[in-house]
Each structure stands twice: as C-alpha cells, then as structure tokens.
Amino acid sequence: MPVEFLGIAATHDGSETTARSAGAFDKEYTLRLARAHEDHGWDRVLFAYGSGSPDPAPAAAYIASRLDRLQILLAHRPNVSYPTFAAKTFATLDQISEGRLTVHFITGGNDHEQGREGDTLTKDQRYARTREYIQIVRKIWTTHEPFDHEGEHYRFHDFVSDVFPAQQPRPDISFGGSSPAAYAAGGAEADIYCLWGEPLEKTAEQIEAVKAAAKAAGRTDVPRIQVAFRPIIAPTEELAWEKARRTVGAIEARKASGESVTRRHTGQAHPQNSGSQRLIAIAEAGERYDRALWTPTAAATGGAGNSNALVGTPETVAQALLDYYDLGVDILSARGYDLLGDAIDFGRHVIPVVREEVAKRDAGRAARGAQTLATVRG
C-alpha cells in the first residue's frame, strides 16, 4: 500500500524552540508553509485546534482555495459546535477543496483546556459524546432525507443538509488517543487512527489494541494507522545529534525565560491524557530506542503532543520510518522545529527515500503473491 505523509499547517512561524515573529494568524506565512509542503512531496497537512488559536476551518478553506493538490486534515472538537452545523461546515470545505478533506475529531484529554470553552464533561462523557457526534456527522453527509435524532448528548428533528461532501460517499474520519476508551471509540468509528511516535514494540501493541477494538465493535475492516514524529535531520550523524542537543537546549531556554513552549497552554504541570503520560514514562525509561527514536524532546515539553524525535541523517530517519511502515503504519506524520525549513528538507531528502523503498516492498509482495498463485494453479 502506498505510504502517505502528513505535515503541519501552522498559522505562524513559532515553535517550541522559537517565538513567533508575527500574529497568531500570519496569512502569508500560512500559505508559504502549505505551498512548501505541496511542492515537496507531502500528501496533506494538519490544521490543528487549540482553545485560543485561530479557527482552523476558515484557515483550511483559505489554503484549499489557493493550492491544487495538497490534502487537508482538519482538527475539530465536538464541544465547540452542534453536529448539524459542523457537518455542513465540513461538507462546504470538502466542496471548496474539491474532495481533499479529512476530519480529525478530538475528544480532549485535559479538563482545563476543555473548560476554557465551556466544556465541563468528564473524559468518559466526552468520549461518549464524540462517538455520538461522529455518527451524526456521518449520517448527515450521506442522508438526503430529513431525519430525527434523540441521543444522550444531541437532539434534533426533521434535519437534512442541502450541502454534501464532494467525496463520495464521504470524507474520511480520523481519531487519536492512547487509552482503552480511545481505542474503543476510534476502533469503532475511525477510518484513520492516529498515534504519537513511541518505540516500535509499544507502537505494535497500540496497533493491536486498535485492531481488537475494531473487531469488538463488529467491524470487518480496521482503521488505517498514522504515527507522528519530530524529525531532526542533518548531513551526518554527528551533525544530526549536535542539532538534536541544540534543539532541546532551545526548548529549555524558552522554558527558563518563562515562555510557553507548546501550542496549547494546559495550565497543569502533569498531563491528564494517556498519550502524554506514556511519552513521559518512555522518556524516563530511556533516551534512545530502536534505530533513531529520541525522547528528550518529549521530556522537555512534558509530553506535549507529538514530541518524540527521530534523529539522524535523512537515510537513517527514512529507514526508521520504514520500520514503522513494516509494522502496519501507512501514514507518517512529521513536523520539524523550523517549520518551513524542515518541511522542505524532509520533503527533499526523506520522503523520496521512503516512497522508493515502499514501492520496492510492494512490488516484492506482489511478485511473491503472483508466484504463489502460479504454484497453486500449477
């Protein structure tokens, strides 16, 4: 199966290592960064969500109307709008992008962050709401007759949308998380299940948990798996490790100065979400895993989001990504600390290597399958 690459559609040039140089929504930079992804072999970019951040939906529409090929992964929290409204928003954006939209539903792993926008449900309640929300949105996208809904969290009557997605039957649904509740919800509802980069052994365990959840939900298929990393590449191994140490130094320096180093301010020293807790535990157990996984970047940010690095030459990082592909991961998410420069370098030097090797693997499997079939028939 062909591999896909997901980058970041940041609306400004700030990162954990560098303060932004303009406002929260720098329109020119947003377009420049997205165009760099489109021009350098990436498949799609993520428009992330934060309680105080620019609204990702109109930002995504802005990019979709100006670029021709780049696909969009739009993050959305169910607490911020009613599902009837959201389904129309997504369908309109899919029309604007001519069928390039995937929607990533965020349940929310931090009570403080959720509370900033009036969400007071418990985590378990949020998962139940997300599942109901996804089911409603999916039905609105594919139903052309008015219908009623009487659920635990949403009730409405005689609703039918007048706008439908360009994709048929509908856009893909993306979901993420590292808790049993997350596996259960995403295993049941998602087309794509998203994980943060962990050691190979632990990633394999999570993939099996997602597959088991999908089977328990009665599915005959399983979600595609996406895994996210922070690549740190350089022409030699020595230079890459020097760059990695400088990166952590820059994160620590910003923290020491009192600046926030994460995209979202949680207001809590210890993360509530299972994904961040896992990253911290992995970092405490060791700095280096497998071929190139490095945890001090996650430790420095308190396990904030996608924060484990892959360090090395482009060839080393490409081979590390192929290790995950061989586990069953076919969507690779990557975001550097110099958002624009790293997107270009990764696109030039890593993506082609991975695509070439994946093509060889797929060709080899096809040849072996043909040989087996010929033997059976013979």
C-alpha positions in Angstrom: 0.0 0.0 0.0 1.4 3.4 -0.9 2.7 5.4 2.1 1.3 8.9 2.9 3.0 11.9 4.6 1.3 14.4 6.8 2.8 17.8 7.7 1.7 20.7 9.7 -0.3 23.7 8.5 0.8 26.2 11.2 -0.7 29.7 11.0 2.6 31.3 12.2 6.3 30.6 12.4 6.6 29.9 16.1 7.5 26.5 17.6 8.8 25.1 20.8 12.3 26.5 20.0 11.4 29.9 18.5 8.9 32.6 19.4 6.6 33.6 16.5 7.6 36.7 14.6 4.1 38.0 13.8 0.5 37.5 14.9 -1.3 34.2 15.6 -2.7 34.2 12.0 0.0 35.2 9.6 -1.8 34.8 6.3 1.3 35.0 4.1 3.3 32.5 6.2 0.4 30.1 6.4 0.2 30.0 2.6 4.0 29.8 2.2 4.3 26.9 4.5 1.4 25.0 2.9 2.9 25.6 -0.6 6.2 24.3 0.6 4.5 21.0 1.6 2.7 20.8 -1.7 5.9 21.5 -3.7 8.0 18.9 -1.8 6.0 15.7 -1.9 3.8 15.9 1.2 0.3 14.5 0.8 -1.6 16.5 3.4 -1.3 19.0 6.3 -2.9 19.2 9.6 -4.8 22.3 10.7 -4.7 21.8 14.5 -7.1 23.1 17.1 -6.5 25.0 20.4 -8.9 26.9 22.6 -7.4 30.3 21.8 -5.9 29.5 18.4 -7.1 30.8 15.0 -10.1 28.8 13.8 -8.7 26.0 11.6 -11.7 25.7 9.3 -11.5 29.1 7.6 -7.7 28.8 7.6 -8.0 25.5 5.8 -10.5 27.0 3.3 -8.0 29.7 2.6 -5.3 27.2 1.7 -7.7 24.9 -0.2 -8.8 27.7 -2.4 -5.1 28.6 -3.3 -3.5 25.2 -3.7 -4.5 22.4 -6.1 -3.2 19.2 -4.7 -2.4 19.4 -1.0 -5.0 17.5 1.1 -6.3 18.8 4.4 -6.7 17.2 7.8 -8.9 19.4 9.8 -8.9 19.0 13.6 -12.3 19.6 15.3 -13.5 19.4 18.9 -17.2 18.3 19.3 -17.7 20.7 22.2 -17.4 23.8 20.0 -20.4 23.4 17.7 -23.5 21.4 17.2 -23.0 18.4 14.8 -25.6 19.6 12.3 -23.6 22.9 11.9 -20.3 21.1 11.8 -21.4 18.6 9.2 -22.4 21.5 6.9 -19.1 23.3 7.5 -17.1 20.1 6.7 -19.2 19.5 3.5 -18.7 23.0 2.3 -14.9 22.8 2.9 -14.8 19.5 1.0 -16.5 21.2 -1.9 -14.1 24.1 -1.7 -11.1 21.7 -1.7 -12.7 19.5 -4.4 -12.6 16.4 -2.2 -9.4 16.9 -0.3 -10.7 16.9 3.3 -10.3 14.5 6.2 -11.7 15.4 9.6 -9.8 14.7 12.8 -12.2 14.5 15.8 -10.6 15.5 19.2 -12.2 14.3 22.3 -9.9 16.3 24.6 -7.6 14.9 27.2 -7.2 17.9 29.5 -10.1 19.2 31.7 -8.5 22.7 32.0 -8.2 23.2 28.2 -11.7 21.9 27.6 -13.1 24.2 30.3 -11.7 27.2 28.5 -14.5 26.9 26.0 -17.2 25.8 28.5 -16.8 22.0 28.3 -17.4 20.6 31.7 -18.0 16.9 30.8 -15.8 14.2 32.3 -13.4 12.4 30.0 -15.6 9.3 29.7 -18.6 11.5 28.9 -16.5 13.3 26.3 -15.7 10.0 24.6 -19.4 9.1 24.5 -20.3 12.5 23.1 -17.6 12.2 20.4 -18.9 8.9 19.2 -22.4 10.2 19.0 -21.1 13.3 17.2 -19.2 11.3 14.6 -22.2 9.1 14.0 -24.4 12.1 13.4 -22.0 13.9 11.1 -21.5 10.7 9.1 -25.3 10.3 8.7 -25.8 13.9 7.7 -23.1 13.6 5.0 -24.8 10.5 3.5 -28.6 11.1 4.1 -30.7 13.0 1.6 -34.0 12.7 3.5 -34.9 14.6 6.8 -34.3 12.6 9.9 -34.7 13.0 13.7 -32.1 12.2 16.3 -32.7 11.5 20.0 -29.4 10.8 21.7 -27.6 11.2 25.0 -26.0 14.5 24.0 -27.9 15.7 21.0 -31.5 16.0 20.0 -32.9 17.5 16.8 -35.9 16.9 14.4 -36.5 16.9 10.7 -33.0 17.8 9.7 -31.5 17.4 6.2 -28.5 19.3 4.8 -28.5 21.0 1.4 -24.7 20.7 1.0 -22.9 17.4 0.7 -19.2 16.5 0.5 -17.5 16.3 -2.9 -16.1 12.9 -1.8 -18.5 10.0 -2.1 -19.7 8.6 0.0 -18.0 10.9 2.5 -14.6 12.2 3.7 -12.5 10.0 6.0 -12.8 10.3 9.8 -9.6 10.5 11.8 -9.3 9.9 15.5 -6.5 9.5 18.1 -5.7 8.6 21.7 -3.8 6.1 23.8 -6.3 5.0 26.4 -8.6 2.0 26.4 -11.5 4.4 26.0 -9.8 6.0 23.0 -9.1 2.6 21.4 -12.8 1.6 21.9 -14.1 4.9 20.3 -11.7 5.1 17.5 -11.7 1.4 16.8 -15.4 1.6 16.3 -15.7 4.9 14.4 -12.5 5.9 12.7 -11.1 5.4 9.2 -7.7 6.6 10.4 -6.3 6.0 13.9 -3.6 8.4 15.0 -0.8 7.7 17.4 2.2 9.6 18.7 5.6 8.2 18.0 6.7 5.6 20.5 9.2 2.7 20.4 8.4 0.0 17.8 7.3 -2.5 20.4 4.9 -0.2 22.1 3.5 1.0 18.8 2.9 -2.5 17.7 1.0 -3.1 21.0 -1.2 0.0 20.3 -1.9 -1.1 16.8 -3.1 -4.5 18.1 -5.3 -2.7 20.6 -6.9 -0.6 17.8 -7.5 -3.8 15.8 -9.0 -5.6 18.7 -11.3 -2.6 19.4 -12.5 -2.5 15.8 -13.2 -6.3 15.9 -15.1 -5.9 19.2 -17.2 -3.2 17.6 -18.3 -5.6 14.9 -16.1 -4.2 12.1 -14.7 -6.4 9.3 -12.1 -3.8 8.4 -9.7 -1.9 10.6 -8.6 1.8 10.7 -5.5 2.8 8.8 -2.7 3.7 11.3 -0.9 7.1 11.4 2.1 7.8 13.6 3.7 11.2 14.3 7.3 12.2 14.9 9.6 15.3 15.2 12.4 14.6 12.7 15.8 16.2 13.3 18.0 15.6 10.3 21.4 16.7 9.1 24.0 15.5 6.5 25.9 13.4 9.0 25.0 11.5 12.2 27.3 13.7 14.3 25.7 16.9 13.0 22.2 15.5 13.5 23.0 14.7 17.2 24.5 18.2 17.7 21.3 19.7 16.2 19.2 17.5 18.5 21.0 18.7 21.5 20.7 22.3 20.4 17.0 21.8 19.9 16.5 20.6 23.5 18.7 23.4 24.7 16.5 26.0 22.9 13.3 24.4 24.4 14.8 24.5 27.9 16.0 28.1 27.4 12.5 29.2 26.4 11.1 27.5 29.4 13.6 29.1 31.7 12.7 32.5 30.4 9.0 31.9 31.2 7.8 31.5 27.7 5.4 28.8 26.7 6.9 26.1 24.5 3.8 24.3 23.5 1.0 25.2 21.1 -1.6 24.7 23.9 -1.4 26.0 27.5 -2.9 23.3 29.7 -2.5 25.1 33.0 -1.3 21.9 34.6 2.2 20.6 35.4 1.2 16.9 35.0 -0.7 15.9 31.9 -4.1 14.1 32.3 -4.2 12.4 28.9 -2.8 8.9 28.5 -0.8 9.8 25.4 1.4 12.4 27.2 1.7 10.2 30.2 3.0 7.4 28.0 5.6 9.7 26.4 6.8 10.9 29.8 7.1 7.3 31.0 9.0 6.3 27.9 11.4 9.2 28.3 12.0 8.3 32.0 12.9 4.8 31.0 15.5 5.8 28.4 16.6 8.4 25.9 17.2 6.3 22.8 15.1 3.5 21.3 15.3 1.4 18.2 17.1 2.9 15.2 16.6 6.6 15.8 13.9 7.4 18.3 15.0 10.1 20.9 12.9 11.1 23.9 14.5 14.2 25.4 12.3 16.5 23.2 9.2 14.9 24.7 10.7 15.1 28.2 11.5 18.8 27.7 7.9 19.7 26.8 6.2 17.4 29.4 5.0 15.0 26.7 3.1 17.7 25.0 1.5 16.3 21.8 3.7 14.9 19.1 7.1 15.3 20.7 9.3 12.3 20.3 12.1 12.9 17.8 13.8 10.8 15.1 17.4 11.8 14.8 20.0 11.1 12.2 20.8 11.5 8.5 18.0 11.5 6.0 18.8 7.9 5.2 18.7 6.9 8.9 15.4 8.7 9.6 13.9 7.2 6.4 14.9 3.7 7.5 13.4 4.4 10.9 10.1 5.4 9.3 10.2 2.3 7.2 10.5 0.2 10.4 7.1 1.7 11.4 5.7 1.1 7.9 6.7 -2.6 8.3 4.6 -2.7 11.5 1.5 -1.6 9.5 1.7 2.2 9.7 1.0 3.7 6.3 0.5 7.4 7.2 3.7 9.1 8.6 3.3 12.4 10.3 6.3 14.7 10.7 6.9 18.2 11.9 10.3 19.8 12.5 11.1 22.7 14.8 12.0 25.1 12.0 8.6 24.5 10.4 9.3 25.8 6.9 12.9 24.8 6.5 12.4 21.4 8.0 9.3 20.7 5.8 11.4 21.5 2.7 14.4 19.4 3.8 12.3 16.4 4.9 10.4 16.6 1.6 13.6 16.7 -0.4 15.7 14.2 1.4 13.5 11.8 3.4 10.2 11.4 1.6 11.7 10.2 -1.7 13.7 7.5 0.0 10.7 6.2 1.9 8.5 6.2 -1.1 11.1 4.3 -3.2 11.6 1.7 -0.5 7.9 1.2 0.0 7.4 0.8 -3.8 10.1 -1.9 -3.7 8.4 -3.7 -0.8 5.0 -3.5 -2.5 6.5 -4.8 -5.8 8.2 -7.7 -3.9 4.9 -8.6 -2.2 3.0 -8.5 -5.5 5.7 -10.7 -7.1 5.6 -13.3 -4.3 1.8 -13.3 -4.4 1.8 -14.0 -8.2 4.4 -16.7 -7.7 2.3 -18.4 -5.0 -0.8 -18.2 -7.2 1.1 -19.7 -10.1 2.3 -22.5 -7.9 -1.2 -23.3 -6.6 -2.6 -23.3 -10.1 0.3 -25.4 -11.4 
